[in-house]
Amino acid sequence: MADSEKTIDFPWGHTRRYNDYPTFIKNRFGGRVQKLSINAGLTCPNRDGSKDFRGCSYCNNTTFRPEYCEPEKSVTQQIGEGINFFSRKYPDMRFLAYFQSFSNTYGSIELLERIYSEALAQDKIDGLVIGTRPDCVNDAILDLIAEKSKNYFVTIEYGIESTSDATLERINRQHTYQEAVEAIQKTKERNIHIGAHLILGLPGESKVDQLAHAKRISELPLDTLKLHQLQIVKNTTFAKEFKNNPTAFHLFVMDEYIDLVIDFLELLNPMIKVERFVNQSPSDMLIAPKWGGLKNFEIVVKIEKRLKERNTWQGRLFNRNE
């Protein structure tokens, strides 16, 4: 039997060559679970002037906001419309309320308690996913979320984006990597499920730099990870920079990115569940790169095929001295 055909006992307990988030969720809930995006009308310190007004250089929040997801609507109304949309096809589906737009711990304790509780009170909602920044949590906020997590599945998703402080400054994140490390450690102390976002291809980062991210975040007590390729979208600082100086950006062609993802996975802690490999901005907002309209699941198929072709898997080189 050829080496590529041998059965490998992966530590995550199934035959896929990476520790995938959908399998974890299916095992956790025993069925199909969908995230419902919610816009609670919050902002972030990088937009309201507390730190800056410009926002992060790559960010346009409308690129990941469904039509029903409007801050003028209550949390209850947004959830109801989202459930109605998905339940037409999957009537037995359960849901996680996903506070996605901007920084969803950036508010008073009273406000956060109200919106989280309102979401959890809705029928078919089994938990929360709270997207935020590492500089937008404190002990009181983490204690509030920890209390919710005693009875529900709750994830805090932190935008790390890069482990390089030089890059974080370049993209106007207005926080350091150490702040991300400290926020994640405090979150883990409270037994809250932790997700993180990382962007591959940010300006100034070489392939060596990007693979170093895999090694550094593997040292953190993360539960899940979302990877994103750099995209240039309309109405962002990067869109202006790209128009004036496109050579300042290295935007991946798909095959190049897939190989980078494989290299990244080989170094990644095998206990971290990978939730996403790519970002998909709406076509009418995306400037570059354009990959022919391939869907997320189609790219996943290509990544899984490449893993098999290279006879490799997540964590194959994790913690190995080379």
C-alpha positions in Angstrom: 0.0 0.0 0.0 1.4 3.4 -1.0 2.1 5.9 1.9 -0.6 8.3 0.6 -3.2 5.5 0.9 -2.4 4.5 4.5 -4.9 5.3 7.2 -3.6 8.0 9.5 -4.9 8.2 13.1 -5.5 12.0 13.4 -5.8 13.3 17.0 -9.2 15.0 16.2 -10.7 11.6 15.6 -11.9 11.6 12.0 -10.4 11.1 8.6 -10.3 14.6 7.3 -6.7 15.9 7.1 -7.5 18.9 9.3 -9.4 19.5 12.5 -12.5 21.0 10.9 -15.1 23.2 12.8 -18.2 21.8 11.1 -17.5 18.3 12.5 -16.9 19.8 16.0 -20.3 21.7 15.8 -22.2 18.7 14.6 -20.8 16.5 17.4 -21.4 19.2 19.9 -25.0 19.8 19.0 -26.0 16.5 17.4 -27.3 18.2 14.2 -27.2 21.2 11.9 -26.5 24.5 13.5 -26.3 27.8 11.6 -24.9 31.2 12.7 -27.3 34.1 12.4 -25.5 37.4 12.0 -26.8 40.3 14.1 -25.9 44.0 13.9 -26.5 45.4 17.4 -25.6 49.0 16.3 -22.3 49.0 18.1 -19.1 50.6 16.9 -15.4 50.2 17.8 -12.7 52.4 19.3 -11.0 52.6 15.9 -14.0 54.4 14.4 -15.6 56.4 17.2 -12.5 58.5 17.8 -11.5 56.8 21.1 -8.4 55.6 19.2 -9.0 56.7 15.6 -11.8 57.6 13.1 -10.4 55.7 10.1 -11.0 52.1 11.0 -8.7 49.3 10.0 -7.2 49.7 6.6 -8.9 46.6 5.1 -12.3 46.9 6.8 -15.7 47.5 5.3 -18.3 45.9 7.6 -21.0 45.8 4.9 -19.0 43.0 3.1 -20.3 40.5 5.6 -23.7 41.8 6.6 -26.9 40.0 5.3 -29.8 42.1 4.1 -31.9 41.4 7.2 -29.0 42.4 9.5 -29.8 46.1 10.1 -29.1 48.0 13.4 -32.5 49.8 13.1 -34.1 46.4 13.7 -34.2 44.9 17.2 -32.1 41.8 18.0 -35.4 39.9 18.2 -36.5 41.0 14.7 -33.1 40.2 13.1 -33.1 36.7 14.6 -36.7 36.1 13.6 -36.0 37.1 10.0 -32.8 35.0 9.9 -34.6 32.0 11.2 -37.4 32.3 8.7 -34.9 32.5 5.9 -33.0 29.3 6.8 -36.0 27.4 8.2 -37.6 27.2 4.7 -35.0 24.7 3.7 -34.0 23.3 7.1 -37.0 23.4 9.4 -35.2 21.5 12.2 -32.1 23.7 12.2 -30.8 25.3 15.4 -29.0 28.6 15.6 -26.2 30.6 17.2 -26.7 34.3 17.5 -23.7 35.8 15.8 -22.9 39.4 16.9 -20.7 40.1 14.0 -20.6 43.7 12.9 -17.9 45.9 14.5 -16.9 45.2 18.2 -19.6 43.5 20.1 -18.1 43.9 23.6 -17.7 47.6 23.1 -20.5 48.9 25.2 -21.7 49.2 28.8 -22.3 46.1 30.9 -26.0 47.0 31.0 -26.3 47.2 27.2 -24.3 44.0 26.6 -26.4 42.1 29.2 -29.6 43.3 27.4 -28.6 42.3 23.9 -27.0 39.0 24.8 -30.0 38.0 27.0 -32.5 39.1 24.3 -30.7 36.9 21.7 -30.6 33.9 24.1 -34.3 34.3 24.9 -35.3 33.6 21.3 -36.6 30.1 20.3 -34.1 27.9 18.5 -31.1 30.0 19.7 -28.6 27.7 21.4 -25.8 30.1 22.0 -23.8 33.2 21.1 -20.8 34.0 19.0 -19.4 37.4 19.9 -17.0 39.1 17.5 -14.7 41.7 19.0 -11.2 43.2 19.3 -8.7 42.3 22.0 -8.7 45.8 23.4 -12.5 45.8 23.9 -12.8 43.4 26.8 -12.2 43.8 30.5 -12.8 41.6 33.6 -16.4 42.7 34.0 -17.3 42.0 30.4 -15.6 38.6 30.5 -17.3 37.8 33.7 -20.7 38.6 32.1 -19.9 36.4 29.1 -18.6 33.6 31.4 -21.9 33.6 33.2 -23.8 33.2 29.9 -21.5 30.3 29.0 -22.5 28.3 32.0 -25.9 27.5 30.3 -25.2 28.1 26.6 -22.5 27.6 24.0 -20.7 30.9 23.9 -17.7 31.8 21.7 -15.7 35.1 21.7 -14.0 35.7 18.3 -11.0 37.9 18.5 -9.6 39.7 15.5 -5.9 39.1 15.8 -5.2 39.6 12.1 -1.4 39.4 12.5 1.1 38.5 15.2 3.4 41.3 14.0 3.2 44.6 15.7 4.7 46.3 12.7 1.9 44.9 10.5 -0.8 45.8 13.1 0.5 49.4 13.0 0.6 49.3 9.2 -3.0 48.3 8.9 -4.1 50.8 11.6 -5.4 48.1 14.1 -4.5 50.4 17.1 -3.7 47.5 19.4 -0.7 45.2 19.8 -0.3 41.5 19.5 0.5 41.3 23.2 -3.0 42.8 23.9 -4.4 39.9 22.0 -2.4 37.4 23.9 -3.5 38.9 27.3 -7.2 39.0 26.2 -7.1 35.4 25.1 -5.5 34.2 28.3 -8.0 36.0 30.5 -10.8 34.6 28.4 -9.5 31.0 28.7 -9.2 31.5 32.5 -13.0 31.8 32.5 -13.5 28.6 30.4 -15.0 30.5 27.5 -14.7 29.1 24.0 -12.2 31.2 22.0 -12.0 31.9 18.2 -9.6 34.0 16.4 -9.2 35.6 12.9 -6.0 35.9 11.0 -5.4 37.6 7.6 -2.8 36.1 5.3 -1.1 38.4 2.7 -1.1 41.7 4.6 1.3 44.3 3.1 4.9 43.9 4.1 4.6 40.3 5.2 6.7 37.6 3.5 5.8 34.0 3.4 8.2 33.4 6.3 6.3 36.0 8.3 3.0 34.4 7.5 4.1 31.0 8.5 5.5 32.4 11.7 1.9 33.4 12.6 1.0 29.7 12.6 3.8 29.0 15.1 2.9 31.9 17.4 -0.9 31.4 17.5 -0.3 27.7 18.1 1.1 28.7 21.5 -2.3 30.3 22.5 -5.2 28.5 24.1 -7.4 28.9 21.0 -10.3 26.7 20.2 -11.0 27.8 16.6 -9.4 29.8 13.9 -10.6 31.6 10.8 -8.1 32.3 8.0 -8.7 35.0 5.4 -6.8 35.9 2.3 -6.3 39.6 1.9 -9.0 41.2 -0.2 -9.2 44.7 -1.4 -12.8 45.9 -1.1 -14.4 49.2 -1.9 -14.6 52.2 0.5 -11.5 51.2 2.5 -8.1 52.7 3.1 -6.6 49.8 1.2 -8.8 50.5 -1.8 -7.3 54.0 -2.1 -3.8 52.7 -1.6 -4.3 50.0 -4.1 -5.5 52.4 -6.7 -2.5 54.7 -6.2 0.1 51.9 -5.8 -1.1 48.4 -6.6 2.5 47.1 -6.5 2.5 47.6 -2.7 0.2 44.6 -2.4 0.8 41.0 -3.1 -2.6 39.5 -3.8 -2.6 35.7 -4.1 -3.7 33.7 -7.1 -5.7 30.8 -5.9 -3.2 28.0 -6.3 -0.5 30.0 -4.5 -2.9 30.7 -1.6 -3.9 27.0 -1.4 -0.2 26.0 -1.1 0.3 28.6 1.6 -2.7 27.3 3.5 -1.2 23.8 3.4 2.1 25.0 4.7 0.3 26.9 7.4 -1.8 23.9 8.4 1.3 21.7 8.8 2.7 24.1 11.5 -0.7 24.7 13.2 -1.5 23.1 16.6 -3.7 20.1 15.7 -6.1 20.9 18.6 -7.2 24.2 17.0 -10.3 23.7 14.9 -10.2 25.4 11.6 -13.5 27.2 10.8 -12.6 29.0 7.6 -9.8 29.2 5.0 -11.0 32.1 2.9 -13.1 35.3 3.0 -15.8 35.9 0.4 -16.7 39.6 -0.1 -19.7 40.4 -2.3 -18.7 40.6 -6.0 -20.0 44.1 -6.3 -17.7 45.3 -3.5 -14.6 43.2 -4.3 -11.8 45.0 -6.2 -9.2 42.2 -6.1 -8.3 39.3 -6.1 -11.1 37.7 -8.1 -11.0 33.9 -8.2 -13.7 33.3 -10.7 -16.6 33.2 -8.3 -15.7 30.0 -6.6 -17.7 29.3 -3.4 -16.1 28.6 0.0 -16.9 24.9 -0.2 -15.3 24.6 -3.6 -12.1 26.1 -2.3 -12.2 23.7 0.7 -12.4 20.8 -1.7 -9.3 22.1 -3.5 -7.5 22.4 -0.2 -8.4 18.9 0.9 -7.3 17.5 -2.5 -4.0 19.3 -2.1 -3.5 18.0 1.4 -4.0 14.5 0.0 -1.7 15.1 -3.0 1.1 16.3 -0.6 0.3 13.5 1.9 0.2 15.9 4.7 -2.1 17.2 7.4 -2.7 19.8 10.1 0.0 19.7 12.7 2.4 17.4 10.8 5.2 19.8 11.6 3.8 21.3 14.8 6.4 21.8 17.5 9.0 20.1 15.5 12.6 21.4 15.6 13.8 21.6 12.0 
